[in-house]
Amino acid sequence: MRTFLFTRERLIAVSQIALFLLGLSGIELAGRQEGGLRAEELSGSEAPIEHRILPSEVRLSNLDAFEAQLRKDLPPGTAKTEVESYLGRSGLKHAYVSPHRAFSASIDNIGLRGPFQASLLILIYLGTSDQVKEVAFYVEYL
């Protein structure tokens, strides 16, 4: 079970990003790409290809491993252009939300908990130098 402490600003940012991903906001889409990523296209990772979890394979049961993989692929200090490239290659629905200096990405339908369908929201916060500062994951039940 994940526990998160929210500041007022972070809660507002998460809400705005969630609304955007639901199509309820006018924020400009930074880079949505159809299709998906093949395992051999992910470069820069030290993990063997056969052990990689693709976004289309993410489930509640392997969520921790996917989070660890993404944190390893996009460590603090990764440049904004590399993040954009990685998200584009992965086929994740994503956007750059400039007021919050964050990329948001989502993966729908990662499992069920009772009658509720789970989706994963990924927020990649950048520092003032346009490098990864923090990566956060939120499971939403709808």
Secondary structure, DSSP 4 states (H G I P E B T S, - for coil): -------HHHHHHHHHHHHHHTT-S-PPPS----S---GGG--S--S-GGG---GGG--GGGHHHHHHHHHHHS-TT-BHHHHHHHHHHHT-EEEEEGGGTEEEEEEEEEEEETTEEEEEEEEEEE-TTSBEEEEEEEEEE-
